[in-house]
Each structure stands twice: as structure tokens, then as C-alpha cells.
Amino acid sequence: MASSSSIHVAVIGAGIVGAAAAHFLAAAGARVTLLDASGPAAGATGASDGAVSVASKRPGPMMDLARHARAFYVRSERDGLFRGLFHRRSTFLVARTAIEADLVAQHGADLAAVGERVVEISRTALLDRIPGLGASVCAALEIPDDGHALGYEITERLLHKSGVSIRRNAPVSEIVMRAGRVGGVAIRNELLAADAVLVAAGIGSAPLLGLGEILIPRKGQMVVTDRASTAGPAIDGHLMAASYLAAKRGIVRDNAHIGLVIDPLMTGQFLIGGSREDHRSDHATDAVTIAAILREALDLYPPLAGRRVLRSFAGVRTASRDGLPIVGLHPYREGVVIATGFEGDGICLGPFMGACAARLLLGEKPETDLSALSPQRFARVEAHA
């Protein structure tokens, strides 16, 4: 990126996307003020699994973008930015019925069509890799090039490396425009002057954009177990049930609000999720949903019966009205860039999307085509509403 030492950018939202954008803007010479209503990684970034996964994405723009985003993680680990935080890890797509096996096979074909390595793995071979797998498992595919990174750790690293000014407990109430161009942001009764603004505040982005009801809160409940291992991940990969793929691909099924993933953490614990509860923005967990998640998990991987649940928690992810993230120049407000609506894909896409948003703020082209994510698609809808 070219040096832009004369520009001051206000970045709204200190999650993984905002932190990445702040890092790359600062690296280009811009002056950056990072604002958050609470603090870094306090929202969805800190309440998510760590899947840097192409395997979990639906075909089309999301699968293509995830491949770019995962490659960005690989480069960032190699050049030292994410050293020790990003780890290669297989994703296993697992079916427990004939119908689910067909879905996994179709999804595998879609992954292979975009150039992803897909390995068909027999039940016997999978049991060698993951002893104790449930008797109901009848088919599986391995996606060997996926990875893992914890969002709050990535955010902390980006902020540490960037050295940007962070203002905590600084809720932005308005983007202030002057003569058709951004002039700054209002924080309570204060005006912070800025030459450009990035809105990356998750569900908090909606009232700042003036584009109508384009964002939907989607709550997800999860649990964390005690350690099954003291020497790294307890199993040899991330287990993703076909129910998760069905949810991502919009397939209606029984127990549709549960999309099961079993995530072996570097600590030896398991992170197990999760629910998909639309139009829910609270952070409460409930026994009925947690029990449903655990029943599914025990059926897929019975050795979990020997683990204790240490805690349950919920995070609120931000989905867009049409299911795609919103990344690009604001259609009406010059100097404003939007990066929100990542729902459950923010950890995977976040650093790459933050880097792309930084380029847009500096008047440069992103590394890849983001036209499918353009906020302009909502401007057209609102104009005819």
C-alpha cells in the first residue's frame, strides 16, 4: 500500500475485522483511531470457534473468498504476523444418515470444483484417526488444508503489532457528514474529526449506515469442556456434522436450529456448538438448547461423555438480509467503508476482509473482487422500497 500519512481514519468496531483494518492502515502510514462501544473482541470475535475453514462455506462467493482468506492466514503465519496463532488442521465432514451422506458428497464435489483438496475417508480409516467415533457415522470427507485460529488471540496480536490508539467504551452514535463527505463521528457529545470511516461494528453497524434493516442478529450457544489432553488437540481434526452444512446451504430439516461442530482446541479442551437463533441478540443460554447440542455431540463422538462441561456461553453474530457479508464503499456517503454481516464466518474471513477494507479506505483496489459483497445491492433495494 502507498503511504497515506496525511489521512486520519476512524475505525468503528474492535473485533477481528476492525483490528485487521487498523493494523494494515497503520502499516500504510495512516493515522488510525479505533473505537469500540465496549472493548477489543468483546462481541462475536470473542464468542466463536476458531475454524479457518473453506469446508464450511456454501458454494459461490463465500467458498471463493474463504480460499483467499485462508491463504492470507497462511502467508501471515509465515511472515510472522500470526506466528504461533494459526495452525493447519483438517476438517472432517461427517454424515450419520444416507440423506446426510448425499449432502456431504455434494458438498465435497462443490469444494473439489473450486480446486479444494477433498479426501474420501472410510469409516475404518476415520476410526484410526479419531477412535471412539459414534456408530451412526456412515460417511466422511476430509478437507486437509483447513486451519484454526482463535479470534481474540488474532485480534490481540493485530492490535499489539499496529500500536493504534484504542478508545474503549466509546459508542459511536452518528457518522457526521459535511458537504456530502464524511467529516467524523459523534461519540456521545464529542465530535471526533476523521477523513474516512470504517464501520465494522457487527450488529451495532446497523443504526450508523442509513440503509434500513439489512442486518439480522443471530445468537449461537456453545459449550467448553475440561481437558481431554495436556499435549495439544485431543483429536486429529475438526468434526463438522452434515447438520452444519445443511444450515449453511439453507436446507430445512429437523432440529434446524442446531448445526453441530466439535472443535478440538490447542488446550486439549473441546469447544462444541452451536445453535443458530435468528433475531436473538441476548447472551443468555438455556438448558433445552445446550442439552440438544450435547445430545448431538455425544451421538457423533461418544467419548465426550467422559468430559465435564466447564461453561456454556452465547455470542451474537451479525447476518445480512441476503446471507452475504457487506463489504465495500457506502453507496451514499463518500469516505465511508462498510465491513459487517460476516455471521459465523468472521474468524475465517476477518483478517483478509480487514486488509481489503484498508485498501478501499486508501483508494486502492482490494486483493480480490468484492463486487458480490457490495453495499450497493441494498441501496438499490431501498431506493425502490
SVG drawing of the C-alpha trace seen along z (x, -y; Angstrom):
<svg xmlns="http://www.w3.org/2000/svg" viewBox="-41 -21 49 71">
<polyline fill="none" stroke="black" stroke-width="0.4" points="0.0,0.0 1.2,-3.5 1.9,-5.8 -1.1,-7.8 0.4,-9.7 -2.0,-12.6 -5.2,-10.6 -7.0,-10.0 -9.3,-7.0 -11.9,-6.3 -12.5,-2.5 -15.7,-1.7 -15.5,1.8 -12.5,3.5 -13.3,7.1 -11.2,9.1 -12.2,7.1 -11.7,3.7 -8.4,4.7 -7.1,6.1 -8.1,2.9 -6.5,0.7 -3.3,2.8 -3.0,2.5 -4.0,-1.1 -1.3,-2.0 1.2,0.1 0.5,-2.1 1.2,-5.2 -2.4,-6.3 -3.3,-7.7 -6.0,-5.5 -8.3,-5.8 -10.0,-2.5 -13.4,-2.9 -15.5,-0.3 -18.6,-0.5 -17.0,2.0 -13.5,3.2 -11.5,5.4 -13.0,8.8 -15.9,8.2 -18.6,9.2 -18.8,12.1 -15.0,12.3 -14.6,13.4 -17.6,15.8 -16.8,18.0 -15.0,21.1 -11.6,20.9 -12.4,22.5 -10.4,21.1 -12.4,23.3 -13.2,23.5 -15.0,26.7 -17.8,25.0 -18.7,22.4 -21.5,22.7 -20.7,22.7 -20.3,19.4 -18.7,16.2 -18.3,17.4 -16.3,20.5 -14.1,18.5 -13.5,15.8 -12.7,18.3 -9.9,19.8 -8.4,16.3 -8.8,15.7 -7.2,19.0 -4.3,18.3 -4.0,14.9 -3.7,16.7 -1.0,19.0 1.0,16.0 0.6,14.1 1.7,17.1 4.8,17.5 5.8,13.8 5.5,13.7 2.3,11.7 0.2,14.8 3.2,16.9 2.1,19.4 -1.6,18.5 -2.6,20.1 -2.4,23.9 -3.2,26.2 -5.9,28.7 -8.2,31.0 -11.9,30.6 -13.9,33.8 -17.4,33.5 -19.4,36.3 -22.7,37.9 -24.9,40.1 -27.7,41.0 -28.0,41.8 -29.5,38.4 -26.7,36.7 -24.2,38.8 -25.6,37.5 -25.3,33.9 -21.7,34.4 -20.9,35.9 -22.5,33.0 -20.6,30.5 -17.4,32.4 -18.0,32.1 -18.6,28.4 -15.3,28.0 -13.4,30.0 -14.8,27.9 -13.1,24.8 -9.8,26.6 -10.0,27.7 -8.3,30.9 -11.1,33.4 -10.2,36.9 -12.9,39.6 -12.2,41.4 -13.7,44.7 -15.2,45.3 -12.4,47.7 -9.7,45.1 -11.6,42.4 -11.7,44.6 -8.0,45.0 -7.7,41.2 -10.5,40.5 -11.1,43.6 -14.5,43.7 -16.4,42.1 -20.2,42.8 -21.7,45.9 -24.1,43.7 -21.3,42.3 -21.6,43.8 -19.6,41.4 -17.0,38.8 -14.8,36.5 -11.5,34.9 -10.6,31.4 -6.9,31.4 -5.9,27.8 -8.2,26.0 -6.8,24.4 -7.6,23.0 -7.0,19.7 -8.8,18.1 -10.3,14.7 -9.4,13.0 -5.8,14.0 -5.6,12.8 -7.2,9.5 -4.8,9.0 -1.8,9.7 -3.0,7.3 -3.6,4.5 -0.2,5.1 1.6,5.0 -0.2,2.0 0.2,-0.2 -3.0,-2.1 -4.9,-4.3 -7.8,-2.4 -10.7,-4.1 -12.8,-1.7 -16.3,-2.4 -16.7,-4.8 -20.1,-4.1 -20.4,-6.0 -23.9,-7.5 -23.6,-9.0 -21.3,-9.4 -21.1,-13.1 -21.2,-14.3 -20.1,-17.7 -20.9,-18.8 -21.6,-15.2 -18.3,-13.8 -17.5,-12.2 -16.3,-14.7 -16.0,-12.5 -18.0,-10.6 -20.1,-11.6 -19.2,-9.8 -21.7,-10.9 -21.4,-14.7 -18.0,-14.7 -17.1,-15.1 -14.0,-13.1 -12.8,-14.5 -11.8,-12.0 -11.1,-11.9 -12.5,-8.4 -14.6,-6.0 -14.8,-2.2 -18.0,-0.7 -17.1,2.8 -19.2,2.9 -21.2,6.1 -24.9,5.7 -24.0,2.2 -23.3,1.1 -27.0,1.0 -28.0,-2.4 -24.9,-4.1 -25.5,-3.1 -28.9,-4.5 -29.6,-1.5 -32.6,-0.1 -32.9,3.2 -30.2,5.0 -28.6,6.8 -30.1,9.6 -28.7,10.7 -28.2,14.5 -27.4,15.9 -25.3,19.0 -24.9,21.1 -21.8,23.2 -20.1,25.2 -16.5,25.7 -15.3,28.9 -12.4,29.7 -9.2,31.0 -9.1,34.4 -5.4,33.9 -2.5,31.9 -0.5,32.2 -2.5,30.2 -5.7,31.1 -7.4,34.2 -8.5,35.4 -7.0,35.2 -9.3,32.6 -12.4,30.5 -15.6,32.6 -18.4,30.9 -21.7,32.7 -23.8,32.6 -26.4,30.6 -24.0,27.7 -23.7,27.9 -27.4,28.1 -27.8,24.9 -25.2,23.1 -26.9,24.3 -30.4,23.3 -31.7,26.8 -34.7,27.2 -34.5,30.2 -35.5,31.5 -33.7,29.7 -32.8,27.0 -31.5,24.5 -28.6,26.8 -25.6,27.0 -23.1,29.3 -19.3,28.7 -16.8,30.3 -13.7,28.2 -10.6,29.6 -8.7,26.7 -4.9,26.4 -5.5,26.6 -6.9,30.1 -10.4,28.9 -13.4,29.2 -15.5,26.3 -18.9,27.6 -21.6,25.7 -23.9,24.5 -27.3,23.0 -28.5,20.6 -31.2,18.4 -32.4,15.6 -33.4,12.2 -32.0,13.1 -29.5,10.5 -29.3,11.6 -26.4,13.5 -28.4,16.0 -28.0,19.7 -30.8,22.2 -30.8,25.8 -33.0,27.0 -30.7,25.7 -27.5,26.7 -28.9,30.2 -29.8,30.6 -26.3,29.6 -24.7,32.1 -27.0,34.9 -26.0,34.4 -22.3,34.2 -22.5,37.4 -24.1,39.3 -21.3,38.2 -18.4,38.6 -19.4,40.7 -16.1,40.2 -17.3,36.7 -19.4,38.5 -16.2,38.6 -15.7,34.8 -17.1,32.1 -18.8,29.0 -16.9,26.1 -19.1,23.4 -21.8,22.6 -22.0,19.2 -23.7,17.4 -22.5,14.9 -24.4,12.8 -23.3,13.0 -24.4,10.5 -26.0,11.8 -27.1,9.8 -30.5,9.9 -29.4,11.9 -26.8,14.1 -23.7,12.5 -21.3,10.2 -21.4,6.5 -18.0,5.1 -17.4,2.0 -17.9,-1.7 -21.1,-3.2 -23.5,-3.9 -24.3,-7.4 -21.7,-8.6 -18.3,-9.4 -15.4,-8.4 -17.3,-5.6 -16.5,-1.9 -18.6,0.9 -17.4,4.3 -20.0,6.3 -22.5,9.1 -20.0,12.0 -22.3,14.1 -20.3,17.3 -17.5,16.7 -15.9,13.7 -12.9,15.6 -12.1,17.1 -12.6,14.1 -11.8,11.3 -8.1,10.6 -8.4,10.7 -11.6,8.6 -9.9,6.1 -7.0,5.8 -9.3,5.4 -11.3,2.7 -8.0,0.9 -7.2,0.8 -10.6,-0.6 -10.2,-3.4 -6.8,-4.3 -8.4,-4.4 -6.8,-1.2 -8.2,2.0 -8.7,5.0 -6.7,8.1 -9.7,9.9 -13.1,9.0 -15.6,8.0 -18.4,6.9 -20.8,9.7 -20.5,8.1 -21.0,4.5 -23.4,2.4 -24.8,1.1 -27.1,4.1 -29.0,2.8 -29.1,-0.8 -31.0,0.4 -33.5,2.3 -34.0,-0.7 -34.4,-3.1 -37.4,-1.1 -38.9,-0.2"/>
</svg>
